[in-house]
Amino acid sequence: MSMRLKNHPFNKRLRTLAASLAIPFAMAAGAVLLAAPAAHAQKRVSADAAPDDLFLALRQAAASDNGALAQDLAARLSGYELNSYVDYYRLKPRVRDYSASEQEIRDFMARYDGQALVDRLRNDWLLALGKTGNWALFDEQYPKFILNDDVQVKCFALNSRALKGANVADEARALLVSPKDYGQGCSDLIATLAQNGQFTDADVWFQIRQAAENGNTTVARRASVLVDNGDVTVQQVMDKPALMLAKGPGRGAANHQLYIIALGRIAKNNPAQAATYLNDAGRQMTSQEIALGWAQIALSASYKLAPEAQDYWRKTKDATLSQDAMQWKVRMALRAGDWKTVRTTIEGMPTALRNDITWVYWLGRALKEDGQNEAARRLFESISGNFSFYGQLALEELGQKITIPPGPTPPTAGEIALYSQNAGFKRSFKFYQLNLRFEAIREWNWELRNMTDRQLLAAAEYARQSDVLDRMVNTSDRTRAEFDFTQRFPAPHLTEMNAATRPLGMENAWAYGLIRQESRFIKSARSHVGASGLMQLMPATAKFVAKKIGMTEFTADQVNDINTNLLLGTSYLSMVLNNLDGSETLATAGYNAGPGRPRTWRATLPRTVEGAIFAEIIPFNETRGYVKNVMSNATYYAAMFENRPQSLKQRMGTVAPNSNVATDLP
């Protein structure tokens, strides 16, 4: 260990923070056990409760880490059809509080070998092993974690290697891009790399700034003990940034970094005020620090679609940016028509991000604007076979329109019948009956992992015949060479849809494109915020529309009725369309985020932009993806219904800054 690290206040601060948070950092010297989570109170289950009700209560007990109740409820479910889940929910709280023995866990895995739940339990176990620093068992089990979809587990895996002397700094930088997913595992990894010299102070401060950008105080606070602090703590700066800004940046790199974080915190509410602070204090900071300050301000200004955002981004120069910041720098350049910045920023992205289909497309567009047509064409060709928003746009850049590919030879009855005996599919259907969609999807998708195109098409057809259309769509979407668009883009309830759309003059393609995104054709779908039915109507919206169209006897329980849901949903969609100047792009955004928001977003535009650029600069992640998916879906549906090539660009249209004053809608 170097003298700098040996004399660094790292260890003392680390122990202090770990004690204050009751969270251990797994270090080479060992790790401390987490305190077991407190059991949550739960309603008692009656003695004569039905097995399904007992099972739901057991699931809740396990989710609440109420091990004693889970044991009691599991004992009352002998012979239940989801027996593997009964055993899992009985065991899970004990894995999490470290009371389950290694043999119990291994016995479960052997008993249910091949099931999705074994991988789920291995995920739970790996987290427990990482938190307790049991690296021998962790290293044995990690290669067996099939899905490997837990960022925190990946952090623990890198930490294990780093503690054995491996250099994992580059892998860690590529992984540590989303603080909301970190947990203890990723904070431990940052700590280990800082201690062994693989992360510099600049790396750690980057993680602190990135956490602050995301509002993740815990991650920022954990990382702050790894570097020399300034006159105040990261926690104080995040809680009361105005005090730091009033003091000024002061002396020393640590104080300057804290000042940069304070700028970002103030900018969340008032980017212009933060810019004023930076202009006043900039002479006390290095050019690199000033650029980082502008990056913090520019990101917050971008979220607000502030007119000054593009100017702020120009001042960031070559500052090290988070991935979120890189993407917003490109979006603001797209809004401004600054294709040079679009190109240079995308080319400076990490490889994985640069290869995302979104940025492949926009880099192609930037190259085309620069006259590099051959390089642009190669990029468009690389993604034009992708059946998605940007794949469709790339196809149009190559001079082609959107069509439906030839269908495959339909699977035979024998091929389809094979899946009626599939145990994972049976468990999936049972979970659908229990309205536990997350578990239903997990069980179904687990069975698809190694299927050929032919098998996927047969499984999708089995889902169709079982009236589980969301699984049909998802399964068919996975094929790589054979494509059945009747499975990928179904149109159930067409008679009822025609009755709803024809009086409105609305095309079915757009309505079906929206349903495919909203509910995946699950008639009883209910979102976490209370939206219901095929078109996912909120109760207040359904009531409002029913009154507007004269349904005087409407009651809330009618919202899942097919005819009523389609009538109210398409009527509302038509109202939003009229409210937003007849733009499907704006109306799609308004259906998801409320019609007032697209009006606000378009008012910030400095110029008329193509619809795809407007979609890309939507500041809500959910709505941005929603608009792209719905409009892409609608284009394919139109190609199917009209039996002729379609243009997504034409459907997206353009969006101008000015709009008519419109009446309020919910």
C-alpha positions in Angstrom: 0.0 0.0 0.0 1.3 3.5 -0.9 2.1 6.0 1.8 -0.7 8.2 0.5 -3.2 5.4 1.1 -1.6 4.3 4.4 -1.9 7.8 5.8 -5.3 8.5 4.3 -8.1 9.1 6.8 -10.1 6.5 4.8 -10.2 3.7 7.4 -11.3 5.9 10.3 -14.0 7.5 8.3 -15.1 4.2 6.9 -15.5 2.7 10.3 -17.4 5.8 11.5 -19.8 5.8 8.6 -20.4 2.1 8.8 -21.2 2.4 12.5 -23.5 5.4 12.0 -25.4 3.7 9.1 -25.4 0.2 10.6 -24.2 -1.0 7.2 -20.9 -2.8 6.8 -18.4 -2.3 4.0 -16.8 -5.5 2.9 -13.1 -4.9 3.2 -10.1 -7.1 2.9 -10.0 -7.3 6.7 -13.4 -8.8 6.9 -17.1 -7.7 7.1 -19.7 -7.2 9.8 -23.2 -8.8 9.7 -26.1 -6.6 9.0 -28.8 -6.4 11.6 -31.8 -8.5 10.7 -34.7 -6.4 9.3 -37.6 -5.9 11.7 -40.6 -8.0 11.0 -43.6 -6.0 9.8 -47.0 -6.3 11.3 -49.5 -8.2 9.2 -53.1 -9.0 9.6 -53.9 -12.4 11.0 -55.3 -15.0 8.5 -58.5 -16.7 9.5 -58.4 -20.4 10.4 -60.8 -21.2 7.5 -59.0 -19.1 4.9 -58.9 -20.5 1.3 -55.5 -21.9 0.2 -55.1 -19.1 -2.4 -55.6 -16.5 0.4 -53.1 -18.3 2.6 -50.6 -18.3 -0.2 -51.1 -14.5 -0.8 -50.6 -13.9 2.9 -47.4 -16.1 2.8 -46.0 -14.1 -0.1 -46.6 -10.9 1.8 -45.0 -12.3 5.0 -41.9 -13.2 3.0 -41.8 -9.8 1.3 -42.0 -8.2 4.8 -39.2 -10.5 6.1 -41.6 -11.9 8.7 -40.0 -15.3 9.0 -42.1 -16.5 11.9 -45.4 -15.8 10.1 -44.0 -17.3 6.9 -43.2 -20.5 8.7 -46.7 -20.7 10.2 -48.5 -20.0 6.9 -46.3 -22.4 4.9 -47.2 -25.2 7.4 -50.9 -24.6 6.6 -50.3 -25.0 2.8 -49.3 -28.6 2.6 -50.1 -30.0 -0.9 -50.6 -26.5 -2.4 -50.1 -26.6 -6.2 -47.4 -23.9 -6.1 -45.4 -26.0 -3.6 -42.0 -24.7 -4.7 -43.1 -21.1 -3.9 -44.4 -22.2 -0.5 -41.0 -23.6 0.3 -39.3 -20.5 -1.2 -41.3 -18.0 0.8 -40.7 -20.1 3.9 -37.0 -19.9 3.3 -36.4 -16.4 1.9 -36.7 -14.4 5.1 -34.2 -16.7 6.8 -31.7 -16.3 3.9 -32.0 -12.6 4.2 -31.5 -12.6 8.0 -28.6 -15.2 7.7 -30.3 -17.8 9.8 -30.8 -20.3 7.0 -28.1 -23.0 6.8 -26.0 -23.6 3.7 -27.5 -27.2 3.6 -31.1 -25.9 3.7 -30.4 -23.7 0.7 -28.6 -26.4 -1.2 -31.4 -28.8 -0.5 -34.0 -26.4 -1.9 -31.9 -25.9 -5.0 -31.5 -29.7 -5.5 -35.3 -30.2 -4.9 -36.4 -27.7 -7.5 -33.5 -27.9 -9.9 -34.3 -26.3 -13.2 -37.1 -24.0 -12.0 -36.9 -20.2 -12.1 -37.1 -20.1 -8.4 -33.7 -21.7 -7.9 -32.2 -18.8 -9.8 -34.2 -16.4 -7.7 -33.0 -18.0 -4.4 -29.5 -18.0 -5.7 -29.8 -14.2 -6.2 -31.0 -13.8 -2.6 -28.2 -16.0 -1.3 -25.5 -14.2 -3.3 -26.6 -10.9 -1.8 -26.4 -12.4 1.7 -23.0 -13.9 0.9 -21.7 -10.6 -0.4 -22.9 -8.7 2.5 -21.3 -11.0 5.0 -18.1 -11.3 2.9 -18.3 -15.1 2.4 -16.3 -14.9 -0.8 -15.6 -18.6 -1.1 -19.2 -19.5 -1.3 -20.0 -16.4 -3.4 -17.4 -17.3 -6.0 -18.8 -20.9 -6.1 -22.3 -19.8 -6.7 -22.0 -16.7 -8.9 -21.2 -18.6 -12.1 -24.4 -20.5 -11.6 -26.5 -17.4 -11.4 -28.2 -17.7 -14.8 -30.0 -14.5 -15.3 -27.3 -12.4 -13.6 -29.6 -9.4 -13.7 -28.9 -7.8 -10.3 -26.5 -4.9 -10.4 -25.6 -5.2 -6.7 -24.6 -8.9 -7.2 -22.4 -7.8 -10.1 -20.8 -5.3 -7.8 -20.2 -8.0 -5.2 -18.6 -10.2 -7.9 -16.2 -7.4 -8.9 -15.4 -6.7 -5.3 -14.6 -10.3 -4.7 -12.1 -10.2 -7.6 -10.6 -6.9 -6.5 -10.0 -8.2 -3.0 -8.0 -11.1 -4.5 -5.8 -8.6 -6.4 -7.5 -8.4 -9.8 -7.7 -5.0 -11.5 -11.4 -4.4 -12.1 -11.4 -0.6 -12.3 -12.5 -0.4 -15.9 -15.3 -3.0 -15.4 -16.4 -1.1 -12.3 -16.6 2.2 -14.2 -18.7 0.6 -16.9 -21.1 -0.9 -14.3 -21.4 2.0 -11.8 -23.6 4.2 -13.9 -27.0 4.1 -12.1 -26.8 4.8 -8.3 -30.5 3.9 -7.8 -29.4 0.2 -8.3 -26.3 0.2 -6.1 -27.2 -1.0 -2.7 -24.5 -2.1 -0.3 -22.7 -4.2 -2.9 -21.8 -1.3 -5.1 -20.8 1.0 -2.2 -18.6 -1.8 -1.0 -17.0 -2.0 -4.4 -16.3 1.7 -4.6 -14.7 1.5 -1.1 -12.5 -1.4 -2.0 -11.3 0.2 -5.2 -10.5 3.5 -3.4 -8.6 1.6 -0.7 -6.5 -0.4 -3.1 -5.8 2.5 -5.4 -7.7 1.3 -8.4 -10.1 4.3 -8.0 -8.6 7.7 -7.8 -10.1 10.6 -5.8 -11.5 11.8 -9.2 -13.3 8.4 -9.6 -14.8 8.7 -6.2 -15.9 12.3 -6.6 -17.5 11.3 -9.9 -19.5 8.7 -8.1 -20.5 11.3 -5.4 -21.6 13.8 -8.1 -23.5 11.1 -10.0 -25.3 10.0 -6.8 -26.1 13.7 -6.1 -27.5 14.1 -9.6 -29.9 11.2 -8.9 -30.8 12.4 -5.4 -29.2 9.3 -3.8 -28.0 10.8 -0.6 -27.1 7.4 0.9 -24.7 6.4 -1.9 -23.1 9.9 -1.9 -22.7 9.8 1.9 -21.1 6.3 1.8 -18.6 7.4 -0.9 -17.7 10.7 0.8 -15.7 8.9 3.5 -13.3 7.7 0.9 -11.9 11.1 0.0 -10.7 14.2 1.9 -13.7 16.2 2.8 -13.9 20.0 2.8 -15.3 22.3 5.5 -18.8 20.6 5.4 -20.1 17.2 4.7 -21.8 15.9 1.5 -24.9 15.4 3.5 -25.0 19.0 4.6 -24.4 20.2 1.1 -27.2 18.0 -0.3 -29.6 19.1 2.4 -28.7 22.8 2.5 -26.8 23.7 -0.7 -27.6 27.4 -0.4 -25.4 27.7 2.6 -22.4 26.2 0.7 -23.0 28.6 -2.2 -23.3 31.6 0.0 -19.9 30.8 1.5 -18.3 30.3 -1.9 -16.0 27.5 -3.1 -13.3 28.4 -0.6 -9.9 26.7 -0.9 -9.0 23.1 -1.8 -10.2 20.5 -4.2 -12.7 19.0 -1.8 -14.4 22.3 -1.1 -14.6 22.9 -4.8 -16.2 19.5 -5.4 -18.8 20.2 -2.7 -19.5 23.6 -4.3 -20.1 21.8 -7.6 -22.6 19.5 -5.9 -24.3 22.4 -4.3 -24.7 24.1 -7.7 -26.4 20.9 -9.0 -28.8 20.8 -6.1 -29.8 24.5 -6.5 -30.1 24.0 -10.2 -32.8 21.4 -9.8 -35.2 24.3 -8.9 -33.4 27.3 -10.4 -30.7 26.7 -13.1 -30.4 30.4 -13.7 -29.6 31.1 -10.1 -27.0 28.4 -10.0 -25.4 29.9 -13.2 -25.2 33.2 -11.4 -23.4 31.6 -8.5 -20.9 29.9 -10.8 -20.2 33.0 -12.8 -19.4 34.9 -9.6 -17.2 32.2 -8.0 -15.6 30.8 -11.1 -12.3 32.7 -10.8 -11.5 30.7 -7.6 -11.8 27.4 -9.4 -9.9 25.5 -12.1 -11.2 25.4 -15.7 -12.0 21.7 -15.2 -13.9 22.4 -12.0 -15.9 25.2 -13.8 -16.8 22.8 -16.6 -18.1 20.3 -14.1 -20.1 23.0 -12.5 -21.7 23.9 -15.8 -22.5 20.2 -16.4 -24.5 20.0 -13.2 -26.4 23.1 -14.1 -26.9 22.0 -17.8 -28.4 18.7 -16.7 -31.0 20.3 -14.5 -31.8 22.9 -17.1 -32.3 20.1 -19.6 -34.8 18.3 -17.4 -36.7 21.5 -17.4 -36.2 22.0 -21.2 -34.9 25.5 -20.3 -33.9 27.7 -23.3 -30.5 28.2 -21.8 -29.6 24.5 -21.5 -27.8 24.4 -24.8 -25.6 27.3 -23.8 -24.8 25.7 -20.5 -23.8 22.5 -22.3 -21.4 24.4 -24.5 -19.6 25.6 -21.4 -19.0 22.0 -20.2 -16.2 21.6 -22.8 -14.6 18.2 -22.2 -15.9 17.6 -18.6 -16.4 14.0 -17.5 -20.1 13.5 -17.7 -22.5 10.8 -16.3 -24.3 8.7 -18.8 -27.5 10.6 -18.1 -25.7 13.9 -18.7 -24.2 12.6 -22.0 -27.6 11.6 -23.3 -29.2 15.0 -22.3 -26.4 16.9 -23.9 -27.3 15.1 -27.2 -31.0 15.7 -26.7 -30.5 19.4 -26.2 -28.3 19.6 -29.3 -31.0 17.8 -31.3 -33.5 20.4 -30.1 -31.2 23.2 -31.2 -30.2 21.5 -34.5 -26.5 21.4 -33.4 -25.5 18.3 -35.3 -21.8 18.7 -34.6 -22.4 18.4 -30.9 -24.7 15.5 -31.5 -21.9 13.7 -33.3 -19.0 14.5 -31.0 -21.0 13.7 -27.8 -22.2 10.3 -29.1 -18.8 9.4 -30.3 -17.5 10.2 -26.8 -19.9 7.9 -25.1 -18.8 4.6 -23.6 -19.1 1.7 -26.1 -22.1 0.1 -24.5 -24.1 3.3 -24.5 -22.9 4.4 -28.0 -24.1 1.1 -29.3 -27.6 1.6 -28.0 -30.0 1.8 -31.0 -31.1 5.3 -30.1 -27.6 6.8 -30.4 -26.7 4.6 -33.4 -29.6 6.2 -35.3 -28.8 9.8 -34.2 -25.1 9.4 -34.9 -26.1 8.3 -38.4 -28.3 11.3 -38.8 -25.4 13.6 -37.6 -23.0 12.0 -40.1 -25.6 12.4 -42.9 -25.9 16.1 -42.0 -22.2 16.3 -42.3 -22.3 14.8 -45.8 -20.8 11.5 -44.7 -23.5 9.5 -46.5 -21.7 6.2 -46.7 -20.8 6.1 -43.0 -24.4 7.1 -42.2 -25.8 4.4 -44.4 -23.7 1.7 -42.7 -25.1 2.7 -39.3 -28.7 2.8 -40.6 -28.2 -0.7 -42.2 -26.9 -2.0 -38.9 -30.2 -1.3 -37.1 -32.8 -1.3 -39.9 -33.7 -4.9 -39.2 -34.8 -4.0 -35.7 -38.6 -3.9 -35.4 -38.7 -0.8 -33.2 -39.0 3.0 -33.4 -35.4 3.7 -34.4 -35.2 0.6 -36.6 -38.2 1.9 -38.6 -36.7 5.4 -38.8 -33.4 3.9 -40.0 -35.3 1.9 -42.7 -36.8 5.2 -43.9 -33.4 6.8 -44.0 -32.4 4.1 -46.4 -35.3 5.0 -48.7 -37.7 2.2 -47.7 -41.1 2.2 -46.0 -42.4 0.1 -43.2 -44.0 -3.2 -44.3 -45.0 -6.5 -42.7 -42.6 -9.3 -43.3 -43.9 -12.6 -44.7 -45.3 -14.9 -42.1 -43.9 -18.3 -41.2 -45.4 -21.7 -41.6 -47.9 -21.9 -38.8 -47.0 -24.3 -35.9 -48.9 -27.6 -36.0 -51.4 -28.6 -33.4 -48.8 -31.2 -32.1 -46.2 -28.5 -31.7 -48.6 -26.3 -29.8 -49.9 -29.2 -27.6 -46.5 -29.8 -26.2 -46.7 -26.7 -24.1 -49.9 -27.6 -22.4 -47.8 -29.9 -20.2 -45.1 -27.4 -19.5 -44.8 -27.0 -15.7 -43.5 -23.5 -15.8 -46.4 -22.4 -18.0 -48.8 -24.0 -15.6 -47.3 -22.0 -12.7 -47.5 -18.9 -14.9 -51.2 -19.4 -15.5 -51.9 -19.9 -11.8 -50.1 -16.7 -11.0 -52.3 -14.9 -13.6 -55.3 -16.3 -11.8 -54.0 -14.9 -8.6 -53.4 -11.5 -10.3 -49.6 -11.8 -9.6 -48.4 -10.7 -13.0 -44.7 -10.3 -12.0 -44.4 -13.9 -10.9 -46.5 -15.0 -13.9 -44.1 -13.3 -16.3 -41.0 -14.6 -14.6 -42.2 -18.2 -14.8 -43.2 -17.9 -18.4 -40.1 -16.1 -19.6 -37.8 -18.6 -17.8 -39.2 -21.4 -20.0 -38.4 -19.4 -23.2 -34.6 -19.0 -22.6 -33.3 -21.6 -25.0 -36.1 -22.0 -27.4 -35.7 -21.9 -31.2 -37.8 -19.6 -33.4 -40.1 -22.5 -34.2 -40.6 -23.3 -30.5 -41.2 -19.7 -29.7 -43.9 -19.4 -32.3 -45.6 -22.5 -31.0 -45.4 -21.3 -27.4 -46.8 -17.9 -28.5 -49.7 -19.7 -30.3 -50.4 -21.7 -27.1 -50.6 -18.4 -25.2 -53.0 -17.1 -27.8 -55.2 -20.2 -27.5 -55.1 -19.8 -23.7 -56.1 -16.1 -24.0 -53.0 -14.8 -22.4 -52.2 -12.3 -25.2 -49.4 -10.4 -23.4 -47.3 -13.6 -23.3 -48.1 -14.3 -26.9 -46.8 -10.8 -27.9 -43.7 -11.1 -25.7 -42.9 -14.6 -26.8 -43.3 -13.9 -30.5 -41.2 -10.7 -30.2 -38.2 -12.9 -29.3 -37.9 -14.7 -32.7 -34.8 -13.8 -34.7 -35.5 -15.1 -38.3 -39.2 -16.1 -38.5 -41.8 -13.4 -37.7 -45.5 -13.7 -37.1 -46.9 -10.3 -36.9 -50.4 -11.6 -36.2 -48.9 -12.7 -32.9 -46.7 -9.6 -32.3 -49.5 -7.2 -33.2 -52.9 -8.8 -32.4 -56.2 -7.0 -32.9 -58.7 -8.6 -30.6 -62.2 -7.1 -30.0 -62.2 -5.6 -33.5 -66.0 -5.3 -33.7 -66.1 -3.4 -30.4 -63.1 -1.3 -31.5 -64.8 -0.3 -34.8 -68.0 0.7 -32.8 -65.8 3.0 -30.7 -63.5 4.5 -33.3 -65.8 5.0 -36.4 -68.0 7.7 -34.9 -64.9 9.6 -33.8 -63.2 9.3 -37.2 -60.2 7.7 -35.5 -58.0 5.0 -37.1 -57.9 1.7 -35.4 -54.1 1.4 -35.9 -53.4 4.2 -33.4 -55.8 2.9 -30.8 -54.4 -0.6 -31.0 -50.8 0.7 -30.9 -51.7 2.4 -27.6 -53.4 -0.6 -26.1 -50.4 -2.8 -27.0 -48.3 -0.5 -25.0 -50.8 0.2 -22.2 -52.1 -3.2 -21.2 -50.7 -5.8 -23.6 -54.4 -6.8 -24.1 -54.9 -7.9 -20.5 -58.6 -7.0 -20.0 -58.3 -6.8 -16.3 -55.0 -5.0 -16.2 -54.6 -2.6 -13.3 -51.5 -0.4 -12.9 -49.8 0.6 -9.7 -51.5 4.0 -9.8 -55.0 2.6 -10.4 -55.5 2.7 -14.2 -57.7 -0.1 -15.4 -58.6 -2.1 -18.5 -57.3 -2.4 -22.0 -56.8 1.4 -22.4 -55.7 1.9 -18.7 -58.1 4.6 -17.7 -57.8 6.3 -14.4 -61.0 6.4 -12.3 -61.3 10.2 -12.5 -60.6 10.3 -16.2 -63.2 7.6 -16.9 -65.8 9.5 -14.8 -65.0 12.8 -16.6 -65.2 11.2 -20.1 -68.4 9.3 -19.3 -70.0 12.6 -18.3 -68.8 14.4 -21.4 -70.2 11.8 -23.8 -73.5 11.5 -21.9 -73.1 8.2 -20.1 -75.4 9.3 -17.3 -75.5 5.9 -15.5 -71.8 5.1 -15.6 -70.3 3.5 -12.5 -66.7 2.8 -11.7 -67.1 -0.9 -11.9 -67.9 -0.7 -15.6 -64.4 0.5 -16.5 -63.1 -3.1 -17.2 -66.1 -3.9 -19.5 -64.6 -4.2 -23.0 -67.2 -2.0 -24.7 -67.1 0.6 -22.0 -63.3 0.7 -21.7 -62.8 1.1 -25.5 -65.6 3.7 -25.8 -64.2 5.8 -22.9 -60.6 5.3 -23.9 -60.9 6.2 -27.5 -63.2 9.1 -26.6 -60.6 10.5 -24.3 -57.8 9.9 -26.9 -59.9 11.9 -29.4 -60.4 14.7 -26.9 -56.6 14.9 -26.3 -56.0 14.8 -30.0 -58.3 17.8 -30.6 -56.8 19.5 -27.6 -53.3 19.2 -29.1 -53.8 20.5 -32.7 -54.5 17.0 -34.2 -50.9 15.8 -33.6 -50.8 12.1 -32.8 -47.3 12.5 -31.4 -48.4 15.2 -28.9 -51.7 13.4 -28.1 -49.8 10.1 -27.4 -47.6 12.0 -24.9 -50.7 13.6 -23.5 -52.5 10.3 -23.0 -49.6 9.1 -20.8 -48.5 12.3 -19.0 -51.6 14.5 -19.2 -52.4 16.9 -22.0 -51.0 19.9 -20.2 -47.5 18.7 -20.2 -47.0 18.3 -24.0 -48.2 21.9 -24.4 -45.6 23.0 -21.8 -42.9 21.0 -23.5 -43.6 22.3 -27.0 -43.7 25.9 -25.7 -40.0 25.5 -24.9 -39.0 24.7 -28.4 -36.7 27.2 -30.1 -37.9 26.0 -33.6 -40.1 23.6 -35.3 -38.7 20.0 -34.9 -39.5 16.7 -36.4 -41.7 14.5 -34.3 -38.9 12.0 -33.5 -36.8 14.8 -32.0 -39.7 15.9 -29.9 -40.2 12.4 -28.7 -36.5 12.1 -27.8 -36.4 15.3 -25.7 -39.5 14.4 -23.6 -38.2 14.9 -20.0 -40.1 12.0 -18.5 -38.4 8.6 -19.1 -41.7 6.7 -19.1 -43.4 9.1 -21.5 -40.4 9.2 -23.8 -40.4 5.5 -24.2 -44.2 5.3 -24.3 -44.5 7.7 -27.3 -41.8 5.9 -29.3 -43.4 2.5 -28.7 -47.0 3.6 -29.4 -46.1 5.4 -32.6 -44.0 2.4 -33.7 -46.8 0.0 -32.9 -49.4 2.2 -34.7 -47.2 2.2 -37.9 -47.1 -1.6 -38.0 -50.8 -1.9 -37.3 -51.5 0.5 -40.1 -49.4 -1.6 -42.5 -51.4 -4.7 -41.5 -54.8 -3.1 -41.6 -54.2 -1.1 -44.9 -52.0 -3.7 -46.5 -49.6 -1.1 -47.8 -46.2 0.4 -46.8 -46.3 3.1 -44.1 -44.1 6.0 -43.0 -43.4 6.5 -39.3 -41.8 9.9 -40.1 -45.0 11.0 -41.7 -47.1 9.7 -38.7 -44.8 11.6 -36.3 -45.0 14.8 -38.3 -43.5 17.9 -36.9 -44.0 19.9 -33.7 -44.0 23.6 -33.6 -43.3 25.8 -30.6 -46.7 27.6 -30.7 -50.0 26.0 -29.9 -53.6 27.1 -29.6 -55.1 27.7 -26.2 -56.9 24.5 -25.3 -59.5 23.5 -22.8 -58.4 21.6 -19.7 -58.6 17.9 -19.6 -57.7 15.5 -16.8 
